[in-house]
């Protein structure tokens, strides 16, 4: 599996295809090696973006929820996986 630790664009560059181009570069590399890709998203609003690139949510991580020692709002993460697209020779 290929882990994608971070994909981000500055707010003024969002909506111009830069994030899609970055993600395509990484997923194309994974596809060429027959590898699944995975990432952890901390923003649920990004789910449609990742879905449009073939990622599917497979699990959730909740930090701080129910922890009496946690003194901030709970943090929600979404684990997402994309299976490789096998390229025909």
C-alpha positions as CSV (number, residue, x, y, z in Angstrom):
1,X,0.0,0.0,0.0
2,X,1.1,3.5,-0.7
3,X,0.4,6.0,2.1
4,X,-0.4,9.6,1.2
5,X,0.5,11.6,4.2
6,X,-0.7,15.0,3.1
7,X,-2.4,16.6,0.1
8,X,-3.0,20.4,0.5
9,X,-3.3,23.5,-1.5
10,X,-3.5,27.1,-0.2
11,X,-7.0,28.5,0.0
12,X,-6.4,30.9,-2.9
13,X,-5.3,28.0,-5.1
14,X,-8.3,25.8,-4.3
15,X,-10.8,25.0,-7.0
16,X,-8.2,25.3,-9.9
17,X,-7.3,21.6,-10.2
18,X,-4.0,21.8,-8.3
19,X,-5.1,19.3,-5.6
20,X,-6.4,17.0,-8.3
21,X,-3.2,17.1,-10.2
22,X,-1.2,16.3,-7.1
23,X,-3.4,13.4,-6.1
24,X,-3.4,12.1,-9.7
25,X,0.4,12.1,-9.8
26,X,0.5,9.9,-6.6
27,X,-2.4,7.6,-7.6
28,X,-0.9,7.1,-11.1
29,X,2.4,6.0,-9.4
30,X,0.4,3.6,-7.2
31,X,-1.5,2.3,-10.2
32,X,1.7,1.7,-12.1
33,X,3.0,-0.5,-9.2
34,X,-0.4,-2.2,-8.6
35,X,-0.6,-0.7,-5.1
36,X,-3.6,0.4,-3.2
37,X,-3.4,4.0,-1.8
38,X,-4.5,5.1,1.6
39,X,-4.9,8.4,3.5
40,X,-6.4,9.8,6.6
41,X,-8.5,12.9,6.2
42,X,-9.2,15.3,9.1
43,X,-11.9,17.2,7.2
44,X,-15.2,15.4,6.4
45,X,-15.8,18.1,3.8
46,X,-13.0,16.7,1.7
47,X,-14.8,13.3,1.3
48,X,-16.4,14.2,-2.1
49,X,-13.0,15.3,-3.4
50,X,-11.4,12.0,-2.5
51,X,-14.4,10.0,-3.6
52,X,-14.1,11.6,-7.1
53,X,-10.6,10.2,-7.2
54,X,-11.7,6.7,-6.4
55,X,-11.1,6.7,-2.6
56,X,-13.7,5.1,-0.3
57,X,-14.1,5.6,3.5
58,X,-13.3,2.4,5.3
59,X,-13.1,3.6,8.9
60,X,-13.2,6.4,11.4
61,X,-10.8,7.5,14.2
62,X,-12.1,9.7,17.0
63,X,-9.6,11.3,19.3
64,X,-10.7,12.7,22.6
65,X,-14.2,11.4,22.5
66,X,-15.1,10.1,26.0
67,X,-11.6,10.8,27.3
68,X,-12.0,12.8,30.5
69,X,-8.3,13.9,30.2
70,X,-8.9,15.5,26.8
71,X,-9.6,19.2,27.3
72,X,-10.4,20.1,23.7
73,X,-13.1,19.3,21.2
74,X,-12.9,15.7,19.9
75,X,-11.1,15.3,16.6
76,X,-12.6,13.1,13.8
77,X,-10.4,11.4,11.1
78,X,-11.6,9.4,8.2
79,X,-9.5,6.5,6.8
80,X,-9.8,6.2,3.1
81,X,-8.5,3.6,0.6
82,X,-8.3,3.6,-3.2
83,X,-7.7,0.3,-5.0
84,X,-5.3,0.4,-7.9
85,X,-6.6,0.8,-11.5
86,X,-4.8,-1.9,-13.4
87,X,-3.4,-0.5,-16.6
88,X,-3.7,-2.6,-19.7
89,X,-0.5,-3.4,-21.5
